[in-house]
Amino acid sequence: QVQLVESGGGLVQTGGSLRLSCAASGRTFRNFAMGWFRQAPGKEREFVGAISWTDGVKFYGDSMRGRLTLSKGDAKDTVHLQMTDLTPEDTAVYYCVIQTVYTPGAIYRVATDYDYWGRGTQVTVSS
């Protein structure tokens, strides 16, 4: 089993920045990717971005492209999501995810591509 724990959510004003973190624990994998989805009230789940530990490839969703930075944390199996220029449209629960059978050359941007999900962290952007 794999456990994913998100942190860093909170309240931020429009135009501000926020850094989310996710730490994975439990069973480890040699080829994997970690990333984020988000879901706002009344809206469908959407992909934010992910980074592969295998080849460093990053995948980005459309909504936050250009306003985020994905990076590996100093701690083992930790990913950071630095978000900037936040707007109320970014208000959502952000879920950490991990893909445990990552294959170079493949694209991972849909929910079914990921094997484990965290419980989520709330991000609220005030207007």
N, CA, C and O atoms as CSV, one atom per row, in Angstrom:
chain,resi,resn,atom,element,x,y,z
A,1,GLN,N,N,0.829,-1.193,0.000
A,1,GLN,CA,C,0.000,0.000,0.000
A,1,GLN,C,C,0.869,1.250,0.000
A,1,GLN,O,O,2.025,1.230,0.423
A,2,VAL,N,N,0.286,2.325,-0.480
A,2,VAL,CA,C,0.947,3.611,-0.523
A,2,VAL,C,C,0.027,4.642,0.112
A,2,VAL,O,O,-1.170,4.686,-0.172
A,3,GLN,N,N,0.600,5.461,0.966
A,3,GLN,CA,C,-0.145,6.541,1.582
A,3,GLN,C,C,0.400,7.870,1.098
A,3,GLN,O,O,1.612,8.087,1.083
A,4,LEU,N,N,-0.493,8.753,0.706
A,4,LEU,CA,C,-0.125,10.078,0.238
A,4,LEU,C,C,-0.733,11.115,1.169
A,4,LEU,O,O,-1.933,11.092,1.440
A,5,VAL,N,N,0.101,12.020,1.654
A,5,VAL,CA,C,-0.349,13.044,2.584
A,5,VAL,C,C,-0.023,14.410,2.016
A,5,VAL,O,O,1.141,14.739,1.787
A,6,GLU,N,N,-1.063,15.205,1.788
A,6,GLU,CA,C,-0.896,16.548,1.261
A,6,GLU,C,C,-0.782,17.559,2.395
A,6,GLU,O,O,-1.285,17.342,3.497
A,7,SER,N,N,-0.118,18.654,2.103
A,7,SER,CA,C,-0.012,19.750,3.052
A,7,SER,C,C,0.194,21.048,2.291
A,7,SER,O,O,0.527,21.037,1.106
A,8,GLY,N,N,-0.003,22.159,2.970
A,8,GLY,CA,C,0.253,23.461,2.387
A,8,GLY,C,C,-0.967,24.206,1.909
A,8,GLY,O,O,-0.861,25.354,1.477
A,9,GLY,N,N,-2.121,23.581,1.976
A,9,GLY,CA,C,-3.331,24.262,1.563
A,9,GLY,C,C,-3.712,25.359,2.533
A,9,GLY,O,O,-3.213,25.414,3.657
A,10,GLY,N,N,-4.594,26.224,2.093
A,10,GLY,CA,C,-5.033,27.305,2.942
A,10,GLY,C,C,-5.716,28.394,2.156
A,10,GLY,O,O,-6.151,28.188,1.022
A,11,LEU,N,N,-5.806,29.552,2.768
A,11,LEU,CA,C,-6.464,30.711,2.176
A,11,LEU,C,C,-5.427,31.693,1.658
A,11,LEU,O,O,-4.464,32.026,2.349
A,12,VAL,N,N,-5.638,32.147,0.441
A,12,VAL,CA,C,-4.731,33.106,-0.169
A,12,VAL,C,C,-5.550,34.088,-0.997
A,12,VAL,O,O,-6.611,33.738,-1.515
A,13,GLN,N,N,-5.063,35.301,-1.118
A,13,GLN,CA,C,-5.756,36.313,-1.895
A,13,GLN,C,C,-5.437,36.195,-3.375
A,13,GLN,O,O,-4.415,35.631,-3.768
A,14,THR,N,N,-6.329,36.736,-4.183
A,14,THR,CA,C,-6.108,36.752,-5.614
A,14,THR,C,C,-4.754,37.372,-5.947
A,14,THR,O,O,-4.392,38.427,-5.424
A,15,GLY,N,N,-4.023,36.705,-6.816
A,15,GLY,CA,C,-2.701,37.168,-7.195
A,15,GLY,C,C,-1.588,36.611,-6.345
A,15,GLY,O,O,-0.410,36.801,-6.650
A,16,GLY,N,N,-1.948,35.929,-5.287
A,16,GLY,CA,C,-0.967,35.376,-4.390
A,16,GLY,C,C,-0.427,34.043,-4.861
A,16,GLY,O,O,-0.769,33.547,-5.934
A,17,SER,N,N,0.423,33.481,-4.028
A,17,SER,CA,C,1.068,32.213,-4.331
A,17,SER,C,C,0.868,31.243,-3.182
A,17,SER,O,O,0.611,31.636,-2.045
A,18,LEU,N,N,0.991,29.987,-3.504
A,18,LEU,CA,C,0.841,28.951,-2.502
A,18,LEU,C,C,1.667,27.750,-2.919
A,18,LEU,O,O,1.789,27.445,-4.105
A,19,ARG,N,N,2.227,27.080,-1.944
A,19,ARG,CA,C,3.036,25.901,-2.208
A,19,ARG,C,C,2.430,24.691,-1.519
A,19,ARG,O,O,2.304,24.651,-0.295
A,20,LEU,N,N,2.063,23.721,-2.310
A,20,LEU,CA,C,1.546,22.469,-1.791
A,20,LEU,C,C,2.643,21.414,-1.798
A,20,LEU,O,O,3.531,21.422,-2.651
A,21,SER,N,N,2.564,20.513,-0.837
A,21,SER,CA,C,3.527,19.430,-0.755
A,21,SER,C,C,2.799,18.120,-0.564
A,21,SER,O,O,1.698,18.076,-0.014
A,22,CYS,N,N,3.420,17.067,-1.019
A,22,CYS,CA,C,2.868,15.739,-0.849
A,22,CYS,C,C,3.999,14.773,-0.551
A,22,CYS,O,O,5.019,14.756,-1.239
A,23,ALA,N,N,3.804,13.974,0.477
A,23,ALA,CA,C,4.778,12.968,0.854
A,23,ALA,C,C,4.165,11.582,0.724
A,23,ALA,O,O,3.068,11.326,1.220
A,24,ALA,N,N,4.873,10.710,0.065
A,24,ALA,CA,C,4.427,9.337,-0.101
A,24,ALA,C,C,5.145,8.436,0.889
A,24,ALA,O,O,6.328,8.622,1.172
A,25,SER,N,N,4.425,7.470,1.406
A,25,SER,CA,C,5.007,6.506,2.318
A,25,SER,C,C,4.427,5.134,2.044
A,25,SER,O,O,3.425,4.996,1.343
A,26,GLY,N,N,5.065,4.128,2.603
A,26,GLY,CA,C,4.636,2.766,2.375
A,26,GLY,C,C,5.480,2.114,1.290
A,26,GLY,O,O,6.679,2.368,1.180
A,27,ARG,N,N,4.852,1.293,0.510
A,27,ARG,CA,C,5.560,0.592,-0.546
A,27,ARG,C,C,6.155,1.563,-1.551
A,27,ARG,O,O,5.507,2.528,-1.957
A,28,THR,N,N,7.382,1.303,-1.944
A,28,THR,CA,C,8.062,2.170,-2.895
A,28,THR,C,C,8.116,1.523,-4.264
A,28,THR,O,O,7.952,0.312,-4.413
A,29,PHE,N,N,8.350,2.363,-5.259
A,29,PHE,CA,C,8.391,1.906,-6.638
A,29,PHE,C,C,9.594,2.513,-7.344
A,29,PHE,O,O,9.989,3.644,-7.062
A,30,ARG,N,N,10.159,1.765,-8.245
A,30,ARG,CA,C,11.328,2.249,-8.955
A,30,ARG,C,C,10.938,3.240,-10.053
A,30,ARG,O,O,11.623,4.241,-10.262
A,31,ASN,N,N,9.860,2.963,-10.735
A,31,ASN,CA,C,9.392,3.813,-11.820
A,31,ASN,C,C,8.022,4.370,-11.475
A,31,ASN,O,O,7.024,3.649,-11.488
A,32,PHE,N,N,7.982,5.650,-11.168
A,32,PHE,CA,C,6.725,6.246,-10.764
A,32,PHE,C,C,6.709,7.740,-11.051
A,32,PHE,O,O,7.741,8.359,-11.308
A,33,ALA,N,N,5.525,8.290,-10.998
A,33,ALA,CA,C,5.316,9.720,-11.131
A,33,ALA,C,C,4.358,10.177,-10.044
A,33,ALA,O,O,3.451,9.442,-9.653
A,34,MET,N,N,4.563,11.383,-9.564
A,34,MET,CA,C,3.677,11.969,-8.570
A,34,MET,C,C,3.161,13.305,-9.076
A,34,MET,O,O,3.867,14.038,-9.770
A,35,GLY,N,N,1.931,13.607,-8.722
A,35,GLY,CA,C,1.364,14.860,-9.190
A,35,GLY,C,C,0.089,15.237,-8.466
A,35,GLY,O,O,-0.167,14.809,-7.341
A,36,TRP,N,N,-0.708,16.056,-9.149
A,36,TRP,CA,C,-1.872,16.663,-8.516
A,36,TRP,C,C,-3.068,16.728,-9.434
A,36,TRP,O,O,-2.944,17.014,-10.625
A,37,PHE,N,N,-4.222,16.462,-8.868
A,37,PHE,CA,C,-5.507,16.777,-9.453
A,37,PHE,C,C,-6.211,17.767,-8.538
A,37,PHE,O,O,-5.817,17.949,-7.386
A,38,ARG,N,N,-7.237,18.394,-9.048
A,38,ARG,CA,C,-8.032,19.271,-8.208
A,38,ARG,C,C,-9.497,19.149,-8.588
A,38,ARG,O,O,-9.838,18.777,-9.710
A,39,GLN,N,N,-10.350,19.470,-7.633
A,39,GLN,CA,C,-11.777,19.444,-7.883
A,39,GLN,C,C,-12.457,20.565,-7.107
A,39,GLN,O,O,-12.391,20.621,-5.879
A,40,ALA,N,N,-13.101,21.443,-7.836
A,40,ALA,CA,C,-13.848,22.534,-7.245
A,40,ALA,C,C,-15.298,22.115,-7.064
A,40,ALA,O,O,-15.777,21.232,-7.776
A,41,PRO,N,N,-16.002,22.733,-6.125
A,41,PRO,CA,C,-17.413,22.395,-5.912
A,41,PRO,C,C,-18.223,22.554,-7.189
A,41,PRO,O,O,-18.167,23.594,-7.845
A,42,GLY,N,N,-18.970,21.526,-7.534
A,42,GLY,CA,C,-19.813,21.570,-8.708
A,42,GLY,C,C,-19.086,21.403,-10.026
A,42,GLY,O,O,-19.706,21.483,-11.086
A,43,LYS,N,N,-17.790,21.173,-9.981
A,43,LYS,CA,C,-17.015,21.001,-11.196
A,43,LYS,C,C,-16.373,19.622,-11.230
A,43,LYS,O,O,-16.247,18.946,-10.210
A,44,GLU,N,N,-15.980,19.236,-12.403
A,44,GLU,CA,C,-15.354,17.933,-12.553
A,44,GLU,C,C,-13.894,17.983,-12.134
A,44,GLU,O,O,-13.268,19.043,-12.112
A,45,ARG,N,N,-13.382,16.838,-11.810
A,45,ARG,CA,C,-11.984,16.699,-11.452
A,45,ARG,C,C,-11.099,17.032,-12.646
A,45,ARG,O,O,-11.399,16.629,-13.770
A,46,GLU,N,N,-10.021,17.757,-12.417
A,46,GLU,CA,C,-9.141,18.104,-13.508
A,46,GLU,C,C,-7.679,17.942,-13.118
A,46,GLU,O,O,-7.301,18.082,-11.955
A,47,PHE,N,N,-6.892,17.648,-14.105
A,47,PHE,CA,C,-5.475,17.406,-13.906
A,47,PHE,C,C,-4.719,18.716,-13.753
A,47,PHE,O,O,-4.940,19.660,-14.511
A,48,VAL,N,N,-3.832,18.772,-12.775
A,48,VAL,CA,C,-3.010,19.953,-12.551
A,48,VAL,C,C,-1.614,19.753,-13.122
A,48,VAL,O,O,-1.141,20.559,-13.924
A,49,GLY,N,N,-0.968,18.693,-12.713
A,49,GLY,CA,C,0.364,18.411,-13.209
A,49,GLY,C,C,0.999,17.263,-12.460
A,49,GLY,O,O,0.538,16.872,-11.388
A,50,ALA,N,N,2.055,16.730,-13.030
A,50,ALA,CA,C,2.776,15.625,-12.407
A,50,ALA,C,C,4.215,15.618,-12.898
A,50,ALA,O,O,4.531,16.180,-13.947
A,51,ILE,N,N,5.068,14.982,-12.136
A,51,ILE,CA,C,6.474,14.854,-12.491
A,51,ILE,C,C,6.910,13.421,-12.272
A,51,ILE,O,O,6.535,12.788,-11.285
A,52,SER,N,N,7.698,12.919,-13.193
A,52,SER,CA,C,8.169,11.547,-13.123
A,52,SER,C,C,9.518,11.465,-12.430
A,52,SER,O,O,10.419,12.258,-12.702
A,53,TRP,N,N,9.647,10.502,-11.535
A,53,TRP,CA,C,10.938,10.233,-10.917
A,53,TRP,C,C,11.839,9.406,-11.826
A,53,TRP,O,O,13.043,9.312,-11.590
A,54,THR,N,N,11.272,8.820,-12.842
A,54,THR,CA,C,12.024,7.962,-13.738
A,54,THR,C,C,12.864,8.748,-14.728
A,54,THR,O,O,14.060,8.490,-14.873
A,55,ASP,N,N,12.247,9.708,-15.414
A,55,ASP,CA,C,12.958,10.465,-16.431
A,55,ASP,C,C,12.819,11.977,-16.287
A,55,ASP,O,O,13.331,12.726,-17.120
A,56,GLY,N,N,12.138,12.430,-15.248
A,56,GLY,CA,C,12.002,13.854,-14.999
A,56,GLY,C,C,10.970,14.558,-15.851
A,56,GLY,O,O,10.811,15.774,-15.743
A,57,VAL,N,N,10.268,13.829,-16.690
A,57,VAL,CA,C,9.256,14.438,-17.540
A,57,VAL,C,C,8.121,15.002,-16.691
A,57,VAL,O,O,7.678,14.380,-15.725
A,58,LYS,N,N,7.667,16.177,-17.067
A,58,LYS,CA,C,6.563,16.822,-16.379
A,58,LYS,C,C,5.346,16.887,-17.281
A,58,LYS,O,O,5.464,17.088,-18.490
A,59,PHE,N,N,4.188,16.716,-16.690
A,59,PHE,CA,C,2.919,16.797,-17.394
A,59,PHE,C,C,2.100,17.914,-16.773
A,59,PHE,O,O,2.033,18.038,-15.550
A,60,TYR,N,N,1.481,18.721,-17.611
A,60,TYR,CA,C,0.733,19.868,-17.119
A,60,TYR,C,C,-0.678,19.876,-17.655
A,60,TYR,O,O,-0.924,19.554,-18.818
A,61,GLY,N,N,-1.603,20.250,-16.786
A,61,GLY,CA,C,-2.962,20.485,-17.223
A,61,GLY,C,C,-3.071,21.849,-17.872
A,61,GLY,O,O,-2.118,22.628,-17.872
A,62,ASP,N,N,-4.238,22.132,-18.423
A,62,ASP,CA,C,-4.429,23.375,-19.161
A,62,ASP,C,C,-4.710,24.567,-18.261
A,62,ASP,O,O,-4.277,25.680,-18.561
A,63,SER,N,N,-5.414,24.360,-17.184
A,63,SER,CA,C,-5.894,25.470,-16.377
A,63,SER,C,C,-4.780,26.291,-15.740
A,63,SER,O,O,-4.864,27.518,-15.697
A,64,MET,N,N,-3.765,25.643,-15.257
A,64,MET,CA,C,-2.721,26.339,-14.525
A,64,MET,C,C,-1.384,26.388,-15.256
A,64,MET,O,O,-0.363,26.757,-14.675
A,65,ARG,N,N,-1.395,26.018,-16.520
A,65,ARG,CA,C,-0.164,26.043,-17.291
A,65,ARG,C,C,0.450,27.436,-17.279
A,65,ARG,O,O,-0.222,28.426,-17.569
A,66,GLY,N,N,1.742,27.501,-16.938
A,66,GLY,CA,C,2.424,28.771,-16.843
A,66,GLY,C,C,2.333,29.414,-15.483
A,66,GLY,O,O,3.003,30.415,-15.226
A,67,ARG,N,N,1.519,28.861,-14.604
A,67,ARG,CA,C,1.352,29.422,-13.269
A,67,ARG,C,C,1.737,28.438,-12.176
A,67,ARG,O,O,1.363,28.609,-11.016
A,68,LEU,N,N,2.473,27.426,-12.542
A,68,LEU,CA,C,2.857,26.432,-11.556
A,68,LEU,C,C,4.252,25.903,-11.828
A,68,LEU,O,O,4.756,25.946,-12.950
A,69,THR,N,N,4.851,25.408,-10.770
A,69,THR,CA,C,6.148,24.766,-10.868
A,69,THR,C,C,6.109,23.469,-10.081
A,69,THR,O,O,5.823,23.469,-8.884
A,70,LEU,N,N,6.391,22.387,-10.743
A,70,LEU,CA,C,6.476,21.087,-10.095
A,70,LEU,C,C,7.929,20.783,-9.781
A,70,LEU,O,O,8.813,21.015,-10.606
A,71,SER,N,N,8.169,20.272,-8.606
A,71,SER,CA,C,9.532,19.949,-8.230
A,71,SER,C,C,9.554,18.797,-7.246
A,71,SER,O,O,8.596,18.564,-6.509
A,72,LYS,N,N,10.654,18.090,-7.252
A,72,LYS,CA,C,10.864,17.028,-6.285
A,72,LYS,C,C,11.369,17.621,-4.984
A,72,LYS,O,O,12.200,18.529,-4.989
A,73,GLY,N,N,10.873,17.114,-3.881
A,73,GLY,CA,C,11.294,17.599,-2.590
A,73,GLY,C,C,12.612,16.997,-2.157
A,73,GLY,O,O,13.098,16.029,-2.742
A,74,ASP,N,N,13.189,17.597,-1.107
A,74,ASP,CA,C,14.429,17.061,-0.564
A,74,ASP,C,C,14.207,15.707,0.092
A,74,ASP,O,O,15.059,14.822,0.019
A,75,ALA,N,N,13.063,15.558,0.727
A,75,ALA,CA,C,12.719,14.270,1.319
A,75,ALA,C,C,12.371,13.268,0.231
A,75,ALA,O,O,11.876,13.639,-0.833
A,76,LYS,N,N,12.624,12.036,0.498
A,76,LYS,CA,C,12.360,10.988,-0.471
A,76,LYS,C,C,10.875,10.902,-0.790
A,76,LYS,O,O,10.022,10.952,0.095
A,77,ASP,N,N,10.593,10.769,-2.085
A,77,ASP,CA,C,9.226,10.601,-2.572
A,77,ASP,C,C,8.310,11.732,-2.101
A,77,ASP,O,O,7.229,11.503,-1.559
A,78,THR,N,N,8.771,12.936,-2.324
A,78,THR,CA,C,8.011,14.126,-1.991
A,78,THR,C,C,7.946,15.028,-3.215
A,78,THR,O,O,8.943,15.216,-3.913
A,79,VAL,N,N,6.774,15.579,-3.467
A,79,VAL,CA,C,6.593,16.475,-4.597
A,79,VAL,C,C,6.015,17.789,-4.103
A,79,VAL,O,O,5.199,17.819,-3.181
A,80,HIS,N,N,6.450,18.877,-4.732
A,80,HIS,CA,C,5.948,20.205,-4.406
A,80,HIS,C,C,5.234,20.794,-5.606
A,80,HIS,O,O,5.615,20.562,-6.753
A,81,LEU,N,N,4.202,21.552,-5.327
A,81,LEU,CA,C,3.471,22.281,-6.347
A,81,LEU,C,C,3.448,23.743,-5.947
A,81,LEU,O,O,2.716,24.137,-5.040
A,82,GLN,N,N,4.251,24.541,-6.626
A,82,GLN,CA,C,4.281,25.975,-6.386
A,82,GLN,C,C,3.328,26.646,-7.361
A,82,GLN,O,O,3.518,26.580,-8.575
A,83,MET,N,N,2.307,27.288,-6.823
A,83,MET,CA,C,1.299,27.946,-7.637
A,83,MET,C,C,1.403,29.455,-7.473
A,83,MET,O,O,1.600,29.959,-6.367
A,84,THR,N,N,1.272,30.162,-8.572
A,84,THR,CA,C,1.366,31.615,-8.563
A,84,THR,C,C,0.184,32.225,-9.299
A,84,THR,O,O,-0.548,31.540,-10.013
A,85,ASP,N,N,0.015,33.534,-9.107
A,85,ASP,CA,C,-1.059,34.277,-9.766
A,85,ASP,C,C,-2.409,33.598,-9.587
A,85,ASP,O,O,-3.166,33.417,-10.541
A,86,LEU,N,N,-2.685,33.238,-8.378
A,86,LEU,CA,C,-3.903,32.499,-8.088
A,86,LEU,C,C,-5.140,33.376,-8.228
A,86,LEU,O,O,-5.115,34.572,-7.936
A,87,THR,N,N,-6.204,32.762,-8.674
A,87,THR,CA,C,-7.496,33.419,-8.809
A,87,THR,C,C,-8.550,32.574,-8.114
A,87,THR,O,O,-8.292,31.416,-7.785
A,88,PRO,N,N,-9.739,33.134,-7.884
A,88,PRO,CA,C,-10.805,32.334,-7.273
A,88,PRO,C,C,-11.134,31.070,-8.049
A,88,PRO,O,O,-11.656,30.113,-7.477
A,89,GLU,N,N,-10.841,31.051,-9.332
A,89,GLU,CA,C,-11.083,29.852,-10.133
A,89,GLU,C,C,-10.187,28.695,-9.714
A,89,GLU,O,O,-10.446,27.543,-10.060
A,90,ASP,N,N,-9.143,29.002,-8.975
A,90,ASP,CA,C,-8.242,27.963,-8.489
A,90,ASP,C,C,-8.706,27.355,-7.175
A,90,ASP,O,O,-8.099,26.403,-6.685
A,91,THR,N,N,-9.758,27.884,-6.609
A,91,THR,CA,C,-10.300,27.342,-5.366
A,91,THR,C,C,-10.790,25.918,-5.603
A,91,THR,O,O,-11.637,25.674,-6.462
A,92,ALA,N,N,-10.249,24.993,-4.835
A,92,ALA,CA,C,-10.583,23.587,-5.024
A,92,ALA,C,C,-9.888,22.758,-3.958
A,92,ALA,O,O,-9.036,23.248,-3.217
A,93,VAL,N,N,-10.268,21.506,-3.901
A,93,VAL,CA,C,-9.518,20.534,-3.127
A,93,VAL,C,C,-8.462,19.951,-4.049
A,93,VAL,O,O,-8.770,19.469,-5.139
A,94,TYR,N,N,-7.239,19.998,-3.612
A,94,TYR,CA,C,-6.134,19.503,-4.412
A,94,TYR,C,C,-5.693,18.146,-3.887
A,94,TYR,O,O,-5.399,17.987,-2.702
A,95,TYR,N,N,-5.653,17.179,-4.782
A,95,TYR,CA,C,-5.333,15.810,-4.423
A,95,TYR,C,C,-3.967,15.407,-4.959
A,95,TYR,O,O,-3.661,15.616,-6.132
A,96,CYS,N,N,-3.172,14.840,-4.107
A,96,CYS,CA,C,-1.904,14.263,-4.525
A,96,CYS,C,C,-2.148,12.867,-5.082
A,96,CYS,O,O,-2.962,12.109,-4.555
A,97,VAL,N,N,-1.440,12.543,-6.143
A,97,VAL,CA,C,-1.600,11.244,-6.778
A,97,VAL,C,C,-0.243,10.655,-7.126
A,97,VAL,O,O,0.751,11.371,-7.247
A,98,ILE,N,N,-0.220,9.344,-7.285
A,98,ILE,CA,C,1.005,8.673,-7.691
A,98,ILE,C,C,0.685,7.613,-8.735
A,98,ILE,O,O,-0.285,6.867,-8.609
A,99,GLN,N,N,1.508,7.563,-9.750
A,99,GLN,CA,C,1.428,6.548,-10.790
A,99,GLN,C,C,2.586,5.592,-10.540
A,99,GLN,O,O,3.741,6.017,-10.531
A,100,THR,N,N,2.306,4.336,-10.341
A,100,THR,CA,C,3.308,3.399,-9.833
A,100,THR,C,C,3.945,2.498,-10.890
A,100,THR,O,O,4.823,1.700,-10.563
A,101,VAL,N,N,3.527,2.609,-12.125
A,101,VAL,CA,C,4.115,1.793,-13.191
A,101,VAL,C,C,4.482,2.681,-14.366
A,101,VAL,O,O,4.172,2.379,-15.518
A,102,TYR,N,N,5.142,3.771,-14.053
A,102,TYR,CA,C,5.477,4.766,-15.064
A,102,TYR,C,C,6.369,4.191,-16.156
A,102,TYR,O,O,7.336,3.476,-15.888
A,103,THR,N,N,6.019,4.521,-17.384
A,103,THR,CA,C,6.785,4.107,-18.546
A,103,THR,C,C,7.202,5.334,-19.338
A,103,THR,O,O,6.346,6.119,-19.744
A,104,PRO,N,N,8.496,5.518,-19.567
A,104,PRO,CA,C,8.938,6.661,-20.361
A,104,PRO,C,C,8.269,6.692,-21.724
A,104,PRO,O,O,8.117,5.663,-22.381
A,105,GLY,N,N,7.875,7.875,-22.134
A,105,GLY,CA,C,7.221,8.052,-23.412
A,105,GLY,C,C,5.714,8.084,-23.330
A,105,GLY,O,O,5.054,8.568,-24.250
A,106,ALA,N,N,5.163,7.584,-22.258
A,106,ALA,CA,C,3.725,7.605,-22.073
A,106,ALA,C,C,3.297,8.951,-21.497
A,106,ALA,O,O,4.104,9.677,-20.916
A,107,ILE,N,N,2.034,9.269,-21.664
A,107,ILE,CA,C,1.468,10.509,-21.155
A,107,ILE,C,C,0.440,10.191,-20.087
A,107,ILE,O,O,-0.445,9.360,-20.292
A,108,TYR,N,N,0.556,10.846,-18.960
A,108,TYR,CA,C,-0.320,10.585,-17.826
A,108,TYR,C,C,-1.025,11.871,-17.426
A,108,TYR,O,O,-0.455,12.721,-16.741
A,109,ARG,N,N,-2.281,12.003,-17.864
A,109,ARG,CA,C,-3.033,13.215,-17.601
A,109,ARG,C,C,-4.471,12.972,-17.182
A,109,ARG,O,O,-5.221,13.927,-16.979
A,110,VAL,N,N,-4.867,11.733,-17.049
A,110,VAL,CA,C,-6.239,11.433,-16.650
A,110,VAL,C,C,-6.226,10.661,-15.348
A,110,VAL,O,O,-5.233,10.024,-14.997
A,111,ALA,N,N,-7.339,10.726,-14.635
A,111,ALA,CA,C,-7.424,10.149,-13.304
A,111,ALA,C,C,-7.125,8.661,-13.277
A,111,ALA,O,O,-6.500,8.166,-12.339
A,112,THR,N,N,-7.564,7.955,-14.292
A,112,THR,CA,C,-7.366,6.512,-14.314
A,112,THR,C,C,-5.919,6.110,-14.531
A,112,THR,O,O,-5.578,4.935,-14.398
A,113,ASP,N,N,-5.072,7.058,-14.859
A,113,ASP,CA,C,-3.649,6.776,-15.010
A,113,ASP,C,C,-2.935,6.645,-13.673
A,113,ASP,O,O,-1.807,6.154,-13.613
A,114,TYR,N,N,-3.586,7.082,-12.608
A,114,TYR,CA,C,-2.958,7.127,-11.298
A,114,TYR,C,C,-3.540,6.081,-10.360
A,114,TYR,O,O,-4.737,5.795,-10.382
A,115,ASP,N,N,-2.668,5.522,-9.541
A,115,ASP,CA,C,-3.022,4.347,-8.751
A,115,ASP,C,C,-3.454,4.650,-7.324
A,115,ASP,O,O,-4.298,3.945,-6.771
A,116,TYR,N,N,-2.890,5.681,-6.725
A,116,TYR,CA,C,-3.219,6.043,-5.349
A,116,TYR,C,C,-3.478,7.535,-5.243
A,116,TYR,O,O,-2.863,8.350,-5.930
A,117,TRP,N,N,-4.402,7.859,-4.365
A,117,TRP,CA,C,-4.801,9.245,-4.159
A,117,TRP,C,C,-4.730,9.619,-2.687
A,117,TRP,O,O,-5.042,8.809,-1.814
A,118,GLY,N,N,-4.318,10.845,-2.420
A,118,GLY,CA,C,-4.385,11.371,-1.079
A,118,GLY,C,C,-5.782,11.845,-0.758
A,118,GLY,O,O,-6.667,11.812,-1.614
A,119,ARG,N,N,-5.986,12.284,0.464
A,119,ARG,CA,C,-7.302,12.745,0.885
A,119,ARG,C,C,-7.593,14.179,0.474
A,119,ARG,O,O,-8.740,14.620,0.533
A,120,GLY,N,N,-6.583,14.898,0.066
A,120,GLY,CA,C,-6.772,16.237,-0.448
A,120,GLY,C,C,-6.473,17.326,0.561
A,120,GLY,O,O,-6.529,17.112,1.772
A,121,THR,N,N,-6.153,18.499,0.034
A,121,THR,CA,C,-5.952,19.683,0.852
A,121,THR,C,C,-6.695,20.845,0.206
A,121,THR,O,O,-6.633,21.035,-1.009
A,122,GLN,N,N,-7.390,21.611,1.016
A,122,GLN,CA,C,-8.225,22.689,0.509
A,122,GLN,C,C,-7.392,23.922,0.190
A,122,GLN,O,O,-6.576,24.367,0.996
A,123,VAL,N,N,-7.615,24.458,-0.993
A,123,VAL,CA,C,-7.036,25.731,-1.393
A,123,VAL,C,C,-8.181,26.680,-1.685
A,123,VAL,O,O,-9.039,26.390,-2.519
A,124,THR,N,N,-8.196,27.806,-1.005
A,124,THR,CA,C,-9.234,28.802,-1.204
A,124,THR,C,C,-8.595,30.128,-1.579
A,124,THR,O,O,-7.742,30.646,-0.858
A,125,VAL,N,N,-9.011,30.669,-2.706
A,125,VAL,CA,C,-8.480,31.941,-3.187
A,125,VAL,C,C,-9.592,32.972,-3.088
A,125,VAL,O,O,-10.630,32.842,-3.736
A,126,SER,N,N,-9.374,33.977,-2.291
A,126,SER,CA,C,-10.372,35.022,-2.094
A,126,SER,C,C,-10.242,36.086,-3.169
A,126,SER,O,O,-9.157,36.332,-3.696
A,127,SER,N,N,-11.363,36.711,-3.484
A,127,SER,CA,C,-11.385,37.759,-4.499
A,127,SER,C,C,-11.129,39.126,-3.909
A,127,SER,O,O,-11.115,40.119,-4.636
